[in-house]
Amino acid sequence: MAMKEDEIVAMIKVALPDAIIEMTDLAGDNDHWKAVVTSAAFVGKSRVAQHQMVYAALKGNMGGVLHALALETRTP
């Protein structure tokens, strides 16, 4: 079962309430997503640390229910 856009956004928003999240369904199947996440919480953190914050927000769904996520993080 694929993970819907609103579920992904909601999980990220719990961990990063100020996040602006742009989602793109890359294959039209709710299974291959691109997310651009902008948050002040990323300021001063490495790109790896920023991505780890987003993956942590997804609570283990990455690679399981959420098959693929191309991730881009930004600071405001």
KOLLOKE-180307 format. One record per residue (C-alpha): residue number from 1; x, y, z. Coordinates in pm, whole numbers, plus 32768, in hexadecimal, padded with zeros to 4 digits. Example, Ala and Ser with C-alpha at 12.3 -4.5 7.8 and 13.67 -1.06 7.14 Angstrom:
<pts>
<pt num="1" x="84CE" y="7E3E" z="830C"/>
<pt num="2" x="8557" y="7F96" z="82CA"/>
</pts>
This chain:
<pts>
<pt num="1" x="8000" y="8000" z="8000"/>
<pt num="2" x="8085" y="8155" z="7F9D"/>
<pt num="3" x="809C" y="8285" z="807C"/>
<pt num="4" x="7FC2" y="83AF" z="8020"/>
<pt num="5" x="8042" y="8511" z="8003"/>
<pt num="6" x="7F75" y="8594" z="8128"/>
<pt num="7" x="7FFD" y="8481" z="820B"/>
<pt num="8" x="8166" y="84D7" z="81B3"/>
<pt num="9" x="812B" y="864B" z="81E2"/>
<pt num="10" x="807B" y="8616" z="832F"/>
<pt num="11" x="8198" y="8544" z="83BA"/>
<pt num="12" x="829E" y="8642" z="8352"/>
<pt num="13" x="81CC" y="8760" z="83E2"/>
<pt num="14" x="81BB" y="86B4" z="8537"/>
<pt num="15" x="8338" y="86B4" z="854B"/>
<pt num="16" x="8370" y="87FD" z="8493"/>
<pt num="17" x="823C" y="88D7" z="84CF"/>
<pt num="18" x="82C5" y="8A01" z="840F"/>
<pt num="19" x="8317" y="8930" z="82DA"/>
<pt num="20" x="82A2" y="8994" z="8183"/>
<pt num="21" x="8280" y="8850" z="80C0"/>
<pt num="22" x="825E" y="882E" z="7F49"/>
<pt num="23" x="8204" y="86CE" z="7EDA"/>
<pt num="24" x="8218" y="863C" z="7D7B"/>
<pt num="25" x="8199" y="84E1" z="7D22"/>
<pt num="26" x="82AB" y="8476" z="7C31"/>
<pt num="27" x="81FD" y="8343" z="7BA1"/>
<pt num="28" x="808C" y="838A" z="7BE1"/>
<pt num="29" x="8077" y="825F" z="7CCB"/>
<pt num="30" x="808F" y="82FA" z="7E2A"/>
<pt num="31" x="81CA" y="8229" z="7E53"/>
<pt num="32" x="82E2" y="82FA" z="7DB9"/>
<pt num="33" x="82F0" y="8458" z="7E4B"/>
<pt num="34" x="83C7" y="858D" z="7E3F"/>
<pt num="35" x="83B5" y="8672" z="7F6E"/>
<pt num="36" x="844B" y="87CB" z="7F8E"/>
<pt num="37" x="844A" y="8822" z="8100"/>
<pt num="38" x="84A0" y="8981" z="8178"/>
<pt num="39" x="84CD" y="89B8" z="82ED"/>
<pt num="40" x="8586" y="8AA1" z="83DA"/>
<pt num="41" x="85DE" y="8967" z="84A2"/>
<pt num="42" x="86DC" y="8915" z="8392"/>
<pt num="43" x="87AB" y="8A51" z="83CD"/>
<pt num="44" x="8910" y="89F8" z="842B"/>
<pt num="45" x="88E2" y="8885" z="83E8"/>
<pt num="46" x="8990" y="87BC" z="82DA"/>
<pt num="47" x="88C4" y="873A" z="81B6"/>
<pt num="48" x="88E6" y="85DB" z="8243"/>
<pt num="49" x="8860" y="864C" z="8396"/>
<pt num="50" x="873F" y="8700" z="82EB"/>
<pt num="51" x="86DF" y="85C7" z="822B"/>
<pt num="52" x="86FC" y="84F5" z="8367"/>
<pt num="53" x="8605" y="85E0" z="8411"/>
<pt num="54" x="8507" y="85A7" z="82FC"/>
<pt num="55" x="853F" y="842E" z="82F8"/>
<pt num="56" x="8514" y="8425" z="8474"/>
<pt num="57" x="83C8" y="84DD" z="844A"/>
<pt num="58" x="8353" y="83C4" z="8365"/>
<pt num="59" x="8379" y="82CE" z="8488"/>
<pt num="60" x="8405" y="81A4" z="83CD"/>
<pt num="61" x="8317" y="81B4" z="82A6"/>
<pt num="62" x="8430" y="8208" z="81B3"/>
<pt num="63" x="8487" y="80D5" z="80E7"/>
<pt num="64" x="834D" y="8022" z="8157"/>
<pt num="65" x="81F8" y="80C3" z="812A"/>
<pt num="66" x="82A9" y="81EA" z="808B"/>
<pt num="67" x="836D" y="8144" z="7F76"/>
<pt num="68" x="8433" y="826B" z="7EEB"/>
<pt num="69" x="8467" y="83D2" z="7F51"/>
<pt num="70" x="854A" y="84C5" z="7E98"/>
<pt num="71" x="8592" y="85C8" z="7FA4"/>
<pt num="72" x="8608" y="872E" z="7F8A"/>
<pt num="73" x="862C" y="8800" z="80C4"/>
<pt num="74" x="864B" y="8979" z="80D7"/>
<pt num="75" x="8663" y="8A8C" z="81D9"/>
<pt num="76" x="857E" y="8BBC" z="81C4"/>
</pts>
